[in-house]
Structures are given as structure tokens and as C-alpha cells.
Amino acid sequence: MDVDLGLDGRKALVTAASKGLGRACAEALSHEGARVFIASRDAAAIESAGKAIGAAGWQPADMSKTADIEPLVNAAVTKLGGLDILVVNAGGPPPGTFQTTPLESWDTAYQLTLMSAVRLIKASLEHLKESGQGRIVFITSISVRQPIPNITLSNSLRAAVTGLAKTLSRELAPNRITVNCLAPDAILTDRTRQIAARAGGDVDEELERGAANTPMGRYGGVEEFAAACAFLCSRQAGYISGQTLGVDGGSLIGVH
């Protein structure tokens, strides 16, 4: 028997949603009856994704560009007639150790990972306050609890997003807006395949090795991740806020 998540007719904006985790979240929300507006920097890809998942609308927008954020939110609110849900997602900054990361890359990653989130919240907040059941979900990474080697920028700036989310959860609670993070690990996406390809060997063999190193012996599916997103956006999750939910198959070692 299906569980009614209370998402029918809810108005959602999902960013970086042409593929991977963002698209999966948009698709899950749409499947549950939400009216979804999606964005990504690739105009052709976001149009294709929008048509495929039956989105109410879509618009190209680069999360690292200040000028793209407010027009995106305005377009979503105009098309949807308001905003109840904001799923904050952006592509990951490039890999590298602290010593191999050029100083100028820090500002680029800061704009993409942290400031895109700040600007999206600023532009969306008054609309979410009007909702009466506002939901903000940040897509982060297991690295906010367990830093991953060779992704210094992501380790640092996604942790900052988590701090922002925790702060907002207290500040926005009187407005009945919940704020949570989803922290994935070992989810099979195009990015996972790209990382496997960089290893230089057979991609399928590299993926098999990666899967074997997970506690469950397999990668998680994007639909499993997206189901967690849909739940955090649901009416049932109305008393869950300020949390980071790991979708990692048990890979987090620490006790948190």
C-alpha cells in the first residue's frame, strides 16, 4: 500500500536537476504529485529532463553565477504560483589535495557550493514563509562527517553548507520551515562513473571494486536517495529539522 506523503500539488524548485541526484529528487517529487520546476546550466539537458519527468517548467541556470539565481526563483514562483519546497543542489567542485589546489579555485568553489545555497535561500525565503509547510533540503555529502581524501574543496565547503542548514533550522522554525541535509555516499551516478574512468583501467571493473568496498557490497541507486528527499519534503517530516541524513549504505564509520 502506498503511503501518502502529502506532496500532491506542492510547489518545488530543484536545482542542478538535469541528471544524477538532482534529477532523481525532482522525479520522485513529481511522482508523488508535486509540481516541479527544475534548473541546470545545460539548456538542452534541462529541457530534455523536464520533458522526461513531466516537470511544470524548467530554466537554464548556473548556480555559481549570482545573476542567474534570482531570475530562476522568480521564474519558478511565477510558473508554480508560489513555492513550498526548495532542493538545493550544485555540481561538486573539482578534486584535489590542499597542496594541489590552486588558490583561485577556492573562490570558484565557494561561489558554486556555498554562495549558491545562500543566494537561493535569500531569493526563496519569503515565498517559503508563505507556504506554511516550507521545506528546504540541501544535497551535501558524507564528507561533511567523514572527510574524503583528495576532495579538499568539497570537504571544506559542504561542511559550511551544513553549518548554514543547522543555523537556518533554528531561525526558520517559527515559520514552520524545516531545513535538512541529505549526505550521500557510494550512489551510482554519472559522476561516480567519471571518477571510475579517471582511474585509467576498465570502468566496469573499477565500479565493481568500488561496490565491493561498501558495507552492502553494492552502490545505492539514485531512486533510493530520492526517496529520502521526498520523505524530508513530506508532511510526515514536519518535526524533523536541522538534521543530516546519511544515504550511504552504512559506510559512515563515526558515531554521530
VOPAGU-2260 file (C-alpha; in pm, 1 decimal, decimal comma):
REM VOPAGU-2260
SITE   aa  ch    i         X         Y         Z
SITE  MET   A    0       0,0       0,0       0,0
SITE  ASP   A    1     134,3     341,5     -93,8
SITE  VAL   A    2     197,2     594,7     181,2
SITE  ASP   A    3      54,7     937,5     108,2
SITE  LEU   A    4     337,5    1185,5     166,1
SITE  GLY   A    5     107,6    1482,5     127,6
SITE  LEU   A    6     303,5    1616,6    -166,9
SITE  ASP   A    7      19,2    1636,1    -416,2
SITE  GLY   A    8      10,8    1988,2    -558,6
SITE  ARG   A    9     311,3    2107,5    -359,0
SITE  LYS   A   10     534,7    2351,4    -545,9
SITE  ALA   A   11     901,8    2255,0    -567,9
SITE  LEU   A   12    1219,0    2401,8    -715,5
SITE  VAL   A   13    1510,5    2162,2    -764,9
SITE  THR   A   14    1846,9    2288,6    -889,3
SITE  ALA   A   15    2121,1    2102,5   -1079,1
SITE  ALA   A   16    1846,8    1862,7   -1184,0
SITE  SER   A   17    1931,1    1760,6   -1540,6
SITE  LYS   A   18    2089,2    1436,1   -1419,1
SITE  GLY   A   19    2213,6    1245,6   -1115,8
SITE  LEU   A   20    2083,2    1311,3    -766,6
SITE  GLY   A   21    1907,0    1636,4    -851,0
SITE  ARG   A   22    1707,8    1483,7   -1135,4
SITE  ALA   A   23    1620,3    1179,8    -923,4
SITE  CYS   A   24    1486,7    1405,3    -646,9
SITE  ALA   A   25    1282,2    1606,9    -896,0
SITE  GLU   A   26    1142,0    1288,4   -1045,6
SITE  ALA   A   27    1049,7    1145,9    -703,9
SITE  LEU   A   28     869,4    1466,3    -605,1
SITE  SER   A   29     686,9    1474,9    -937,1
SITE  HIS   A   30     586,1    1109,5    -895,9
SITE  GLU   A   31     434,0    1196,8    -559,1
SITE  GLY   A   32     221,1    1466,0    -719,8
SITE  ALA   A   33     432,1    1776,6    -661,8
SITE  ARG   A   34     455,4    2040,5    -931,8
SITE  VAL   A   35     826,0    2066,4   -1001,9
SITE  PHE   A   36    1037,8    2338,5   -1161,9
SITE  ILE   A   37    1395,2    2233,7   -1243,9
SITE  ALA   A   38    1718,7    2401,9   -1345,5
SITE  SER   A   39    2071,6    2326,5   -1460,4
SITE  ARG   A   40    2336,0    2516,7   -1653,4
SITE  ASP   A   41    2291,0    2296,5   -1965,4
SITE  ALA   A   42    1987,4    2432,9   -2150,0
SITE  ALA   A   43    1938,4    2130,0   -2375,9
SITE  ALA   A   44    1983,2    1882,3   -2090,4
SITE  ILE   A   45    1739,0    2055,4   -1857,3
SITE  GLU   A   46    1475,6    2076,9   -2128,4
SITE  SER   A   47    1516,8    1705,4   -2201,5
SITE  ALA   A   48    1495,5    1616,8   -1831,6
SITE  GLY   A   49    1195,4    1843,0   -1779,8
SITE  LYS   A   50    1000,3    1677,4   -2058,2
SITE  ALA   A   51    1102,0    1329,0   -1943,9
SITE  ILE   A   52     983,8    1371,3   -1584,8
SITE  GLY   A   53     680,2    1585,1   -1661,0
SITE  ALA   A   54     812,1    1895,6   -1486,2
SITE  ALA   A   55     588,5    2200,7   -1468,8
SITE  GLY   A   56     874,6    2410,7   -1600,5
SITE  TRP   A   57    1248,8    2445,0   -1636,4
SITE  GLN   A   58    1514,6    2708,2   -1694,5
SITE  PRO   A   59    1889,2    2703,5   -1755,5
SITE  ALA   A   60    2078,1    2849,8   -1459,9
SITE  ASP   A   61    2437,7    2827,2   -1342,9
SITE  MET   A   62    2444,7    2800,7    -965,0
SITE  SER   A   63    2785,9    2968,7    -947,8
SITE  LYS   A   64    2656,5    3285,9   -1117,0
SITE  THR   A   65    2492,2    3546,4    -897,3
SITE  ALA   A   66    2290,2    3686,1   -1187,2
SITE  ASP   A   67    2119,6    3351,0   -1255,2
SITE  ILE   A   68    1973,9    3284,5    -909,4
SITE  GLU   A   69    1702,5    3544,6    -852,2
SITE  PRO   A   70    1561,4    3517,9   -1207,3
SITE  LEU   A   71    1543,0    3140,6   -1161,1
SITE  VAL   A   72    1346,8    3166,2    -837,0
SITE  ASN   A   73    1117,7    3431,7    -987,2
SITE  ALA   A   74    1050,9    3211,7   -1289,9
SITE  ALA   A   75     972,4    2911,8   -1069,2
SITE  VAL   A   76     738,3    3109,7    -842,4
SITE  THR   A   77     558,5    3262,3   -1141,3
SITE  LYS   A   78     513,4    2926,0   -1311,3
SITE  LEU   A   79     413,7    2735,6    -996,7
SITE  GLY   A   80     215,7    3009,9    -824,9
SITE  GLY   A   81     431,7    3000,4    -512,3
SITE  LEU   A   82     695,5    2783,1    -352,0
SITE  ASP   A   83     672,8    2513,4     -84,3
SITE  ILE   A   84     989,9    2311,7    -139,7
SITE  LEU   A   85    1346,1    2405,7    -228,2
SITE  VAL   A   86    1600,1    2133,1    -303,0
SITE  VAL   A   87    1943,3    2296,8    -308,0
SITE  ASN   A   88    2192,8    2112,7    -527,1
SITE  ALA   A   89    2504,8    2209,6    -721,9
SITE  GLY   A   90    2776,7    2018,9    -900,1
SITE  GLY   A   91    3074,5    1921,6    -690,8
SITE  PRO   A   92    3392,6    2130,5    -708,4
SITE  PRO   A   93    3697,3    1968,3    -871,7
SITE  PRO   A   94    3902,4    1712,1    -677,0
SITE  GLY   A   95    4247,9    1776,1    -536,5
SITE  THR   A   96    4451,1    1784,1    -219,0
SITE  PHE   A   97    4513,9    2110,1     -34,9
SITE  GLN   A   98    4863,2    2128,2    -185,2
SITE  THR   A   99    4749,1    2065,9    -543,3
SITE  THR   A  100    4450,5    2303,3    -532,3
SITE  PRO   A  101    4526,3    2649,1    -677,5
SITE  LEU   A  102    4431,6    2938,6    -454,3
SITE  GLU   A  103    4193,5    3081,4    -714,4
SITE  SER   A  104    3994,7    2754,8    -714,4
SITE  TRP   A  105    3880,4    2828,0    -360,2
SITE  ASP   A  106    3676,2    3129,8    -462,1
SITE  THR   A  107    3523,8    2946,3    -759,4
SITE  ALA   A  108    3421,8    2657,1    -535,3
SITE  TYR   A  109    3295,5    2897,4    -268,4
SITE  GLN   A  110    3062,1    3060,1    -519,7
SITE  LEU   A  111    2939,4    2724,6    -652,3
SITE  THR   A  112    2894,7    2532,3    -328,6
SITE  LEU   A  113    2823,1    2779,8     -50,1
SITE  MET   A  114    2712,9    3109,2    -203,4
SITE  SER   A  115    2473,9    2941,3    -447,8
SITE  ALA   A  116    2294,9    2797,6    -144,2
SITE  VAL   A  117    2293,6    3133,9      33,2
SITE  ARG   A  118    2154,9    3314,5    -271,1
SITE  LEU   A  119    1887,4    3053,1    -335,8
SITE  ILE   A  120    1764,1    3078,6      22,1
SITE  LYS   A  121    1767,1    3460,1      12,8
SITE  ALA   A  122    1565,2    3464,7    -309,1
SITE  SER   A  123    1319,2    3193,8    -196,2
SITE  LEU   A  124    1266,0    3268,3     170,3
SITE  GLU   A  125     964,9    3498,3     160,8
SITE  HIS   A  126     783,2    3252,4     -66,2
SITE  LEU   A  127     865,9    2959,6     162,1
SITE  LYS   A  128     739,4    3156,3     462,3
SITE  GLU   A  129     404,0    3197,8     288,6
SITE  SER   A  130     377,8    2822,7     236,9
SITE  GLY   A  131     300,5    2725,5     595,1
SITE  GLN   A  132     477,6    2394,7     527,9
SITE  GLY   A  133     808,8    2504,1     380,8
SITE  ARG   A  134    1080,5    2250,3     317,8
SITE  ILE   A  135    1448,0    2313,5     239,9
SITE  VAL   A  136    1670,8    2016,7     157,5
SITE  PHE   A  137    2042,5    2059,2      90,6
SITE  ILE   A  138    2222,4    1785,6    -101,0
SITE  THR   A  139    2567,5    1759,3      56,0
SITE  SER   A  140    2796,5    1456,5     100,4
SITE  ILE   A  141    2916,0    1202,8     355,0
SITE  SER   A  142    3232,7    1415,5     355,9
SITE  VAL   A  143    3065,6    1661,4     596,5
SITE  ARG   A  144    3101,3    1393,7     865,8
SITE  GLN   A  145    3387,7    1185,9     731,1
SITE  PRO   A  146    3625,3    1381,8     505,1
SITE  ILE   A  147    3714,7    1205,7     182,0
SITE  PRO   A  148    4075,1    1210,2      57,7
SITE  ASN   A  149    4155,3    1425,1    -244,0
SITE  ILE   A  150    3843,5    1646,2    -238,0
SITE  THR   A  151    3961,4    1929,1     -13,0
SITE  LEU   A  152    3726,8    2189,0    -162,3
SITE  SER   A  153    3417,1    1973,5    -120,4
SITE  ASN   A  154    3515,8    1864,1     230,4
SITE  SER   A  155    3552,0    2225,3     339,6
SITE  LEU   A  156    3262,8    2398,8     167,3
SITE  ARG   A  157    2995,0    2133,3     203,6
SITE  ALA   A  158    3068,8    2142,2     576,4
SITE  ALA   A  159    2994,5    2515,6     561,3
SITE  VAL   A  160    2660,4    2441,2     392,6
SITE  THR   A  161    2580,7    2201,9     677,6
SITE  GLY   A  162    2652,8    2475,4     930,2
SITE  LEU   A  163    2423,3    2708,6     737,6
SITE  ALA   A  164    2147,0    2446,9     737,4
SITE  LYS   A  165    2174,4    2389,2    1110,3
SITE  THR   A  166    2160,4    2762,4    1176,8
SITE  LEU   A  167    1861,5    2811,8     948,5
SITE  SER   A  168    1672,0    2524,2    1109,0
SITE  ARG   A  169    1650,8    2720,9    1435,3
SITE  GLU   A  170    1591,0    3058,4    1276,9
SITE  LEU   A  171    1312,7    2940,7    1045,9
SITE  ALA   A  172    1136,3    2702,0    1283,0
SITE  PRO   A  173     879,7    2968,1    1387,4
SITE  ASN   A  174     786,4    2994,5    1018,0
SITE  ARG   A  175     721,7    2618,2    1003,6
SITE  ILE   A  176    1004,1    2571,5     756,1
SITE  THR   A  177    1214,6    2260,6     805,4
SITE  VAL   A  178    1578,3    2258,9     693,5
SITE  ASN   A  179    1770,0    1933,9     647,1
SITE  CYS   A  180    2063,1    1786,9     459,2
SITE  LEU   A  181    2099,8    1463,9     265,6
SITE  ALA   A  182    2452,8    1323,9     274,1
SITE  PRO   A  183    2510,9    1059,9       5,1
SITE  ASP   A  184    2794,9     815,8     -38,6
SITE  ALA   A  185    2850,7     544,4    -299,2
SITE  ILE   A  186    2543,9     630,4    -506,3
SITE  LEU   A  187    2577,9     520,2    -868,6
SITE  THR   A  188    2562,6     834,4   -1080,9
SITE  ASP   A  189    2736,5     965,9   -1392,6
SITE  ARG   A  190    2987,9    1136,2   -1162,0
SITE  THR   A  191    3064,6     800,1    -998,6
SITE  ARG   A  192    3133,4     655,6   -1342,5
SITE  GLN   A  193    3352,8     954,5   -1435,4
SITE  ILE   A  194    3560,6     907,4   -1122,1
SITE  ALA   A  195    3596,6     537,3   -1203,3
SITE  ALA   A  196    3709,1     626,6   -1555,4
SITE  ARG   A  197    3982,5     855,1   -1418,7
SITE  ALA   A  198    4145,5     554,4   -1256,1
SITE  GLY   A  199    4266,3     458,7   -1602,9
SITE  GLY   A  200    4155,0      95,9   -1608,2
SITE  ASP   A  201    3837,4     -79,5   -1712,2
SITE  VAL   A  202    3544,6     129,5   -1584,3
SITE  ASP   A  203    3320,5    -167,8   -1506,0
SITE  GLU   A  204    3596,6    -339,1   -1312,2
SITE  GLU   A  205    3668,2     -21,2   -1119,7
SITE  LEU   A  206    3299,1      12,8   -1033,5
SITE  GLU   A  207    3287,7    -349,0    -918,6
SITE  ARG   A  208    3582,8    -284,3    -687,7
SITE  GLY   A  209    3415,0      25,3    -552,6
SITE  ALA   A  210    3091,2    -161,9    -486,9
SITE  ALA   A  211    3277,6    -443,6    -312,0
SITE  ASN   A  212    3427,0    -189,1     -69,8
SITE  THR   A  213    3085,2     -71,7      51,6
SITE  PRO   A  214    2925,9    -237,3     357,9
SITE  MET   A  215    2635,2    -366,9     146,9
SITE  GLY   A  216    2854,5    -473,6    -140,3
SITE  ARG   A  217    2671,8    -253,2    -387,7
SITE  TYR   A  218    2616,1     104,5    -489,0
SITE  GLY   A  219    2298,5     280,6    -387,7
SITE  GLY   A  220    2051,8     373,1    -658,1
SITE  VAL   A  221    1957,9     733,3    -726,5
SITE  GLU   A  222    1595,1     636,5    -666,6
SITE  GLU   A  223    1684,8     523,8    -312,3
SITE  PHE   A  224    1844,1     860,6    -245,7
SITE  ALA   A  225    1548,1    1042,2    -399,2
SITE  ALA   A  226    1302,0     855,7    -177,6
SITE  ALA   A  227    1475,7    1004,6     126,5
SITE  CYS   A  228    1444,3    1350,1     -29,0
SITE  ALA   A  229    1071,7    1301,9     -89,4
SITE  PHE   A  230    1025,0    1195,8     271,8
SITE  LEU   A  231    1204,0    1502,7     410,0
SITE  CYS   A  232     974,2    1716,2     194,3
SITE  SER   A  233     662,0    1534,7     315,8
SITE  ARG   A  234     406,3    1639,8     573,9
SITE  GLN   A  235     517,1    1342,5     787,2
SITE  ALA   A  236     862,3    1504,4     823,8
SITE  GLY   A  237     722,0    1825,6     967,7
SITE  TYR   A  238     900,7    1779,9    1303,1
SITE  ILE   A  239    1236,7    1679,4    1155,3
SITE  SER   A  240    1470,6    1975,3    1112,4
SITE  GLY   A  241    1838,6    2060,1    1145,0
SITE  GLN   A  242    1940,5    1704,2    1059,6
SITE  THR   A  243    2190,1    1548,0     822,7
SITE  LEU   A  244    2054,3    1218,9     697,2
SITE  GLY   A  245    2315,3     985,0     555,0
SITE  VAL   A  246    2214,8     785,1     248,4
SITE  ASP   A  247    2531,3     577,9     243,8
SITE  GLY   A  248    2450,7     211,6     297,9
SITE  GLY   A  249    2621,1     220,7     637,2
SITE  SER   A  250    2957,9     348,6     514,2
SITE  LEU   A  251    2990,8     622,4     777,7
SITE  ILE   A  252    3228,2     490,1    1042,9
SITE  GLY   A  253    3185,5     752,5    1315,0
SITE  VAL   A  254    2902,7     770,9    1569,2
SITE  HIS   A  255    2706,8    1094,1    1520,3
